Amino acid sequence: MISFVIPAHDEARGIRRTLDALQAAMAALQLEHEIVVVADACSDETAAIARACGARVLVVDHRHIAATRNSGARHAGGDCLVFVDADTCVDAGLLSAAMAALRDGAVGGGAMVQLSGTTTLYQRVAVRVLGWAFRVTGIAPGCFIFCTRAAFNAAGGFDERYFAGEDVAISRALARQGRFVILREPVSTSARKLRTFTTREHLHLLWQFALRGRRVLHTRQHLQLWYTRRRHDDPR
């Protein structure tokens, strides 16, 4: 069985679209599955919407993405785990490729990213460059990561020392367990961080990372893009 684990903090505006996409993909592939939405410190209707869409809901109060993902994995029952962000839409083609990779002996992997919504040319170019870098280095963007349960357990799950960058850490940990692949099929995820945070705020984060290295990722202090109150420009 495939277990989809979706961490969600105040995602009522868009989570239905994510869940509908997953249900449509699973109906097309006719694979046994479950969807576990981990509602983390939500103040909106995220949990109620997820239940109405047929998902199992786990309520936590972590505000810590690695811990939230791990909580979902512990409550999931599948032999295959697929971690999907709440603003990300996965289609049947991508899931079929992921399952084929696991059948062929991979322990896990990720996908190239395609941004949804309005973006500038600069932003599209930047994402392509980052996508190439992730593919070359074997890093899976956190919006879509799949793996076997055995490899996930052997890797120790997501490293809870990290409040961001946990996707890099789990990619490297899974790669130590066996073949880790980055699929050519893209996953569609929201560009809202690019739209709702300024270039200056993005550059500030990069500057802090240059000064402090990975220590920046061990606290919420400099991670406003993930942990401040979200600024909405549209549902996705």
C-alpha positions as CSV (number, residue, x, y, z in Angstrom):
1,M,0.0,0.0,0.0
2,I,1.1,3.6,-0.7
3,S,0.8,6.1,2.1
4,F,0.7,9.7,1.2
5,V,1.8,12.0,4.0
6,I,0.9,15.6,3.7
7,P,2.1,18.1,6.3
8,A,-0.3,21.1,6.5
9,H,-0.3,24.4,8.4
10,D,-3.4,26.6,7.7
11,E,-3.9,25.2,4.2
12,A,-7.7,25.5,4.0
13,R,-7.5,27.7,0.9
14,G,-5.8,25.1,-1.3
15,I,-5.6,21.6,0.2
16,R,-8.7,20.3,-1.5
17,R,-7.0,20.8,-4.9
18,T,-4.0,18.7,-3.7
19,L,-6.2,16.0,-2.3
20,D,-8.4,15.9,-5.4
21,A,-5.3,15.5,-7.6
22,L,-4.1,12.6,-5.6
23,Q,-7.4,10.9,-5.6
24,A,-7.7,11.3,-9.4
25,A,-4.2,9.9,-9.9
26,M,-4.9,6.9,-7.6
27,A,-8.2,6.2,-9.4
28,A,-6.4,6.2,-12.7
29,L,-3.6,3.8,-11.5
30,Q,-6.0,1.7,-9.3
31,L,-3.4,1.3,-6.5
32,E,-4.2,0.7,-2.9
33,H,-3.5,3.8,-0.9
34,E,-4.2,6.0,2.1
35,I,-3.8,9.8,2.6
36,V,-2.6,11.1,5.9
37,V,-2.9,14.8,6.4
38,V,-0.9,16.1,9.4
39,A,-2.6,19.2,10.5
40,D,0.1,21.1,12.3
41,A,-1.0,23.9,14.7
42,C,-3.8,24.9,12.3
43,S,-6.2,27.8,13.1
44,D,-8.4,27.3,10.0
45,E,-10.5,24.5,8.5
46,T,-7.6,22.4,7.1
47,A,-8.5,19.3,9.1
48,A,-12.2,19.5,8.4
49,I,-11.6,19.9,4.6
50,A,-9.1,17.0,4.6
51,R,-11.6,14.7,6.4
52,A,-14.4,15.7,4.0
53,C,-12.0,14.7,1.1
54,G,-11.5,11.2,2.6
55,A,-8.1,11.7,4.2
56,R,-7.1,10.5,7.6
57,V,-6.2,13.5,9.7
58,L,-3.5,13.6,12.4
59,V,-3.5,16.8,14.6
60,V,-0.2,17.9,16.0
61,D,1.3,21.1,17.4
62,H,4.9,20.9,16.2
63,R,5.5,23.9,13.8
64,H,8.5,22.0,12.8
65,I,8.4,20.5,9.3
66,A,10.7,17.5,9.9
67,A,8.8,16.5,13.1
68,T,5.5,16.9,11.3
69,R,6.6,14.6,8.4
70,N,7.9,12.0,10.9
71,S,4.6,12.0,12.8
72,G,2.7,11.4,9.6
73,A,5.0,8.5,8.7
74,R,4.6,6.9,12.1
75,H,0.8,6.9,11.7
76,A,0.9,5.7,8.1
77,G,0.5,2.0,7.3
78,G,2.0,1.7,3.8
79,D,5.1,-0.1,2.6
80,C,5.8,2.9,0.4
81,L,5.8,6.5,1.7
82,V,5.2,9.5,-0.5
83,F,5.6,12.9,1.1
84,V,3.6,15.6,-0.7
85,D,3.4,19.3,0.3
86,A,-0.1,20.7,0.8
87,D,0.4,23.2,-2.1
88,T,1.5,20.5,-4.6
89,C,-0.4,18.6,-7.2
90,V,0.7,15.1,-8.2
91,D,-0.6,13.4,-11.4
92,A,-0.8,9.8,-12.5
93,G,2.2,10.0,-14.8
94,L,4.5,11.1,-12.0
95,L,3.2,8.5,-9.5
96,S,3.5,5.7,-12.1
97,A,7.1,6.7,-12.7
98,A,7.8,6.7,-9.0
99,M,6.3,3.3,-8.5
100,A,8.2,1.9,-11.5
101,A,11.5,3.2,-10.0
102,L,10.8,1.4,-6.7
103,R,9.9,-1.8,-8.6
104,D,13.3,-1.5,-10.4
105,G,15.2,-1.4,-7.1
106,A,15.4,2.2,-6.2
107,V,15.0,3.0,-2.5
108,G,13.4,6.4,-3.2
109,G,13.6,9.6,-5.1
110,G,12.0,12.9,-6.0
111,A,11.1,14.9,-9.1
112,M,11.8,18.0,-11.1
113,V,9.7,21.0,-10.1
114,Q,7.2,22.9,-12.2
115,L,5.8,26.1,-10.7
116,S,2.1,26.8,-10.8
117,G,0.6,30.3,-10.9
118,T,2.1,33.5,-12.2
119,T,5.9,33.8,-12.2
120,T,8.4,36.1,-13.8
121,L,11.0,35.1,-16.3
122,Y,13.7,35.5,-13.7
123,Q,11.9,33.2,-11.3
124,R,11.4,30.6,-14.0
125,V,15.0,30.6,-15.0
126,A,16.1,30.4,-11.3
127,V,13.9,27.4,-10.7
128,R,15.3,25.7,-13.8
129,V,18.9,26.3,-12.6
130,L,18.0,25.0,-9.1
131,G,16.3,22.0,-10.6
132,W,19.3,21.1,-12.6
133,A,21.5,21.5,-9.5
134,F,19.2,19.3,-7.5
135,R,19.2,16.7,-10.2
136,V,23.0,16.6,-10.6
137,T,23.5,16.4,-6.8
138,G,20.7,13.9,-6.3
139,I,18.6,16.0,-4.0
140,A,14.8,15.8,-4.0
141,P,12.8,19.0,-3.4
142,G,10.7,18.6,-0.4
143,C,7.3,19.0,-2.2
144,F,7.6,15.4,-3.5
145,I,9.7,12.7,-1.9
146,F,9.0,9.0,-2.2
147,C,10.7,6.0,-0.6
148,T,10.2,2.5,0.7
149,R,9.3,2.2,4.4
150,A,12.3,0.0,5.0
151,A,14.7,2.6,3.5
152,F,13.0,5.4,5.5
153,N,13.3,3.5,8.8
154,A,16.9,2.6,8.0
155,A,17.7,6.3,7.3
156,G,16.2,7.3,10.6
157,G,13.4,9.4,9.1
158,F,13.7,13.2,8.7
159,D,16.4,14.8,10.7
160,E,14.6,16.8,13.4
161,R,17.6,19.0,14.0
162,Y,16.5,20.9,10.8
163,F,13.6,23.4,10.7
164,A,14.2,23.6,6.9
165,G,16.5,21.7,4.6
166,E,15.2,18.4,5.9
167,D,14.6,17.4,2.3
168,V,18.4,17.7,1.6
169,A,19.2,15.6,4.7
170,I,16.7,12.8,3.9
171,S,17.8,12.7,0.3
172,R,21.4,12.1,1.4
173,A,20.3,9.6,4.1
174,L,18.2,7.6,1.7
175,A,21.0,7.6,-0.9
176,R,23.2,5.8,1.7
177,Q,20.6,3.0,1.7
178,G,20.6,2.4,-2.0
179,R,19.8,4.0,-5.4
180,F,18.0,7.4,-5.1
181,V,16.5,8.8,-8.3
182,I,15.3,12.2,-9.5
183,L,12.6,11.6,-12.0
184,R,12.3,13.5,-15.3
185,E,8.5,13.7,-14.8
186,P,7.7,17.1,-13.1
187,V,5.7,17.8,-10.0
188,S,3.5,20.9,-10.0
189,T,3.9,23.0,-6.9
190,S,2.9,26.6,-5.9
191,A,5.2,29.5,-6.5
192,R,3.6,31.4,-3.6
193,K,6.9,31.8,-1.7
194,L,8.3,33.7,-4.7
195,R,5.1,35.8,-5.0
196,T,4.4,36.6,-1.3
197,F,8.0,37.2,-0.1
198,T,10.2,40.0,-1.6
199,T,13.5,39.5,-3.4
200,R,15.0,41.3,-0.4
201,E,13.7,38.7,2.0
202,H,15.0,35.8,-0.1
203,L,18.4,37.5,-0.4
204,H,18.4,38.0,3.4
205,L,18.0,34.3,3.9
206,L,20.8,33.5,1.5
207,W,23.0,36.0,3.3
208,Q,22.3,34.4,6.7
209,F,23.1,31.0,5.2
210,A,26.3,32.3,3.8
211,L,27.3,33.7,7.2
212,R,26.1,30.9,9.5
213,G,25.9,27.9,7.3
214,R,23.7,25.0,8.3
215,R,23.2,26.5,11.8
216,V,20.6,28.8,10.2
217,L,18.5,25.7,9.6
218,H,18.5,24.6,13.2
219,T,16.2,27.4,14.4
220,R,13.1,29.2,13.2
221,Q,14.8,32.6,13.8
222,H,15.9,33.2,10.2
223,L,13.4,31.0,8.4
224,Q,10.5,33.5,7.9
225,L,9.7,32.0,4.5
226,W,8.4,28.9,6.3
227,Y,7.4,30.0,9.8
228,T,6.0,33.5,9.7
229,R,2.3,34.0,9.2
230,R,1.6,33.3,5.5
231,R,0.8,36.2,3.2
232,H,-1.9,35.2,0.7
233,D,-1.9,36.5,-2.8
234,D,-4.1,33.7,-4.1
235,P,-5.3,30.2,-3.1
236,R,-2.1,28.5,-4.4
